[in-house]
Amino acid sequence: MTSSPSDSGVVVLEGRPLRFQRLLQAWHHSESRPLPWRDTHDPYRILVSEIMLQQTQVDRVEPVYHAFLRRFPDIQTLASSPLADVVRAWQGLGYNRRAVSLHRAARAVVERHGGRVPFDLLSLRALPGVGDYTARAVLAFAFGQDVGPVDVNVARVLARAAAGRALRRSEVQHLADTLVPPGQAATWTAGLMDLGARYCTARAPRCPACPVAAACAWRTDGGPDAGGLCDPAATTAVRTRAQQPFAGSDRYHRGRLVETLRRGPVECDALPDAADLDDTGRLAALTRSLVDDGLAEWNDGSLRLPTDSGA
């Protein structure tokens, strides 16, 4: 199973990599992770799960996902609920701006699409907080369209196992779409994600135990073993970025302040304690950013969660 770049810069497969597909599908058929969003094709529930999973681990998302859907069982309920309620329900996930984006996306679906999540890429991409990956994930998991959502796990597996070399962003996407077995986008993509999470990890991949090792292009060329090629995923366009230290970061202090706002308004003189930040200039900038992002508003001299009803 080899590949080469075409004149257009898009990866071209030399023959259909059926062995890779068959090995991955056989393994995933018996070893797939039982995740709640994999038991539904409801596009609203898929959209909720995908936005929650952006930069957040599965074990943190799962309990919040269940509670969130009990509170907002459909997109009309979410769109018409106060934004403050949505932000409160987001507790535990971090990156609270996503709650605002999801609320705005729900309102856009109701206003522009009659309350039905759209099933074309351009319309999905036009929703707040929805990028190319999330749009394609909704198309694959909810609507069964033969598209390949590409997250960092998928990109890593494709660069190593399918291509055996570093890939540009356009190449990754082309390859992901090319490899989707017709009518099986959801299970195929889930298999790639699970393989990347459990075996083809960013650091210390478990190559000897990998269920697709026999069909892996990187391993065939030496892989991580002595004398093998450099890791193709290390320079592939879609890859995990190094995380900055969380303690003391703006994200930390924003999170502390939003957590306090969930319990009630905060007076000006209480902001330093609420945000755990004594730097007045930085605190002012941080507070402005929360207001600009729609996560907070000033009312009678105190900062509070937004009171917009969403209606």
GIPE-V905306 format. One record per residue. N is the residue number from 0. OMEGA is omega in whole degrees, -180 to 180 (999 if undefined). D_FIRST is the distance of its C-alpha to the first C-alpha in Angstrom with 1 decimal. Layout:
BEGIN
n: <N;N>
omega: <OMEGA;OMEGA>
d_first: <D_FIRST;D_FIRST>
END
This chain:
BEGIN
n: <0;1;2;3;4;5;6;7;8;9;10;11;12;13;14;15;16;17;18;19;20;21;22;23;24;25;26;27;28;29;30;31;32;33;34;35;36;37;38;39;40;41;42;43;44;45;46;47;48;49;50;51;52;53;54;55;56;57;58;59;60;61;62;63;64;65;66;67;68;69;70;71;72;73;74;75;76;77;78;79;80;81;82;83;84;85;86;87;88;89;90;91;92;93;94;95;96;97;98;99;100;101;102;103;104;105;106;107;108;109;110;111;112;113;114;115;116;117;118;119;120;121;122;123;124;125;126;127;128;129;130;131;132;133;134;135;136;137;138;139;140;141;142;143;144;145;146;147;148;149;150;151;152;153;154;155;156;157;158;159;160;161;162;163;164;165;166;167;168;169;170;171;172;173;174;175;176;177;178;179;180;181;182;183;184;185;186;187;188;189;190;191;192;193;194;195;196;197;198;199;200;201;202;203;204;205;206;207;208;209;210;211;212;213;214;215;216;217;218;219;220;221;222;223;224;225;226;227;228;229;230;231;232;233;234;235;236;237;238;239;240;241;242;243;244;245;246;247;248;249;250;251;252;253;254;255;256;257;258;259;260;261;262;263;264;265;266;267;268;269;270;271;272;273;274;275;276;277;278;279;280;281;282;283;284;285;286;287;288;289;290;291;292;293;294;295;296;297;298;299;300;301;302;303;304;305;306;307;308;309;310>
omega: <-177;180;178;178;175;178;-179;179;180;-177;179;179;176;-175;-178;-175;-175;-177;178;180;-176;179;-180;-179;179;179;-174;179;-178;-173;-177;179;-180;-178;-172;-179;174;179;-178;171;178;-176;177;-179;176;179;178;-177;-177;178;176;-175;177;176;-180;-176;-177;-175;175;-176;-169;-179;179;178;-180;-179;-179;-178;173;180;-178;-171;179;-172;177;178;180;-177;-176;-179;175;179;179;179;180;179;178;-179;-180;-175;178;-176;-175;-178;-171;177;180;177;177;180;-180;178;179;178;178;179;178;178;179;-175;-174;-171;177;178;179;179;-177;-177;171;-171;-176;-179;178;180;-179;-180;178;176;-178;176;-175;-180;-177;179;-180;177;177;180;-177;-172;-178;-173;176;180;-175;176;-177;174;-177;169;-175;178;-179;-179;-179;180;-178;-180;-177;-169;-174;-175;-177;179;177;-177;171;-176;-179;179;179;-177;178;-179;179;179;-177;-174;-177;174;-176;177;-176;-176;-175;-177;179;-180;177;178;177;-180;-180;178;179;-179;-171;-177;-175;-174;-178;179;178;177;-177;-173;-178;-178;-174;-178;178;-176;-177;-179;-176;-178;-179;-179;178;-180;177;175;-178;-179;-179;179;-178;-180;173;-177;180;-178;-175;-179;175;-170;-179;-177;179;178;180;-180;175;178;-176;-178;179;180;175;-180;177;-176;174;-180;178;-179;178;178;177;180;177;-179;178;-179;180;177;-177;-175;179;-177;-180;179;-178;-179;-175;-175;-179;180;-173;179;179;179;179;179;179;179;177;-179;177;178;-180;-179;180;-178;-178;176;175;179;179;175;178;178;-179;174;-177;-177;178;-177;-177;-177;999>
d_first: <0.0;3.8;7.0;10.6;14.0;16.2;19.9;20.7;18.8;16.5;12.8;11.2;7.8;7.0;7.2;8.0;5.9;9.0;8.6;8.5;11.3;13.2;13.3;14.5;16.9;18.3;19.0;20.5;22.6;24.7;24.4;24.8;27.5;30.7;31.5;34.3;32.7;30.1;32.9;34.0;33.0;36.1;35.1;37.9;36.9;33.3;34.6;36.8;34.1;31.7;34.4;35.6;32.2;31.9;32.2;33.7;32.5;32.2;35.1;37.4;36.6;37.0;40.8;41.5;39.4;41.6;44.8;43.9;43.3;46.6;48.3;46.5;45.4;44.6;44.0;47.6;49.0;46.8;47.8;51.5;51.6;53.0;50.4;52.1;51.3;47.6;47.6;49.5;47.0;44.2;45.7;43.3;40.2;41.1;40.1;43.0;42.5;39.8;42.7;44.4;41.3;40.8;44.5;44.4;41.3;43.2;46.2;44.1;42.6;46.2;47.7;45.1;43.4;46.1;44.7;41.4;38.2;36.6;33.4;32.2;30.4;33.2;35.9;34.1;33.4;37.1;38.2;39.4;36.9;33.9;31.1;27.8;26.1;29.2;29.5;26.0;26.5;29.7;28.1;25.3;27.4;30.8;30.2;26.9;25.5;21.8;21.4;19.4;21.8;20.6;22.5;21.9;20.2;17.7;17.1;16.6;14.1;12.0;12.4;11.5;9.0;7.2;7.9;9.0;12.0;15.3;15.7;18.9;20.5;20.0;16.2;16.1;18.2;16.4;13.0;15.2;16.9;14.0;12.5;16.0;16.6;19.8;22.9;21.3;21.1;23.5;22.0;18.4;19.6;21.8;19.1;17.1;20.5;21.5;18.5;19.2;22.8;22.7;19.9;17.8;21.1;22.1;23.9;23.4;20.2;20.5;17.2;18.8;19.9;16.9;16.2;12.4;12.3;10.6;7.4;8.0;6.4;10.1;11.4;9.3;11.0;14.2;14.4;18.1;19.3;21.6;20.2;17.0;16.1;18.2;17.2;15.2;17.2;20.5;20.6;18.8;21.4;21.8;22.7;25.6;28.7;31.2;34.0;37.5;40.2;41.6;45.1;47.3;44.9;45.9;43.6;45.5;48.9;48.0;46.8;50.1;52.1;50.3;50.8;54.5;54.7;53.3;56.6;58.8;60.0;60.3;63.3;62.9;64.5;62.1;58.9;58.5;58.6;56.4;53.7;54.5;54.9;58.0;56.9;58.7;56.9;53.4;54.7;56.0;52.7;50.9;53.4;53.0;49.3;49.7;52.2;50.0;47.0;49.2;49.3;53.0;56.2;59.7;62.6;66.1;65.1;62.5;58.7;57.3;54.3;54.3;56.7;55.1;55.3;52.3;54.3>
END
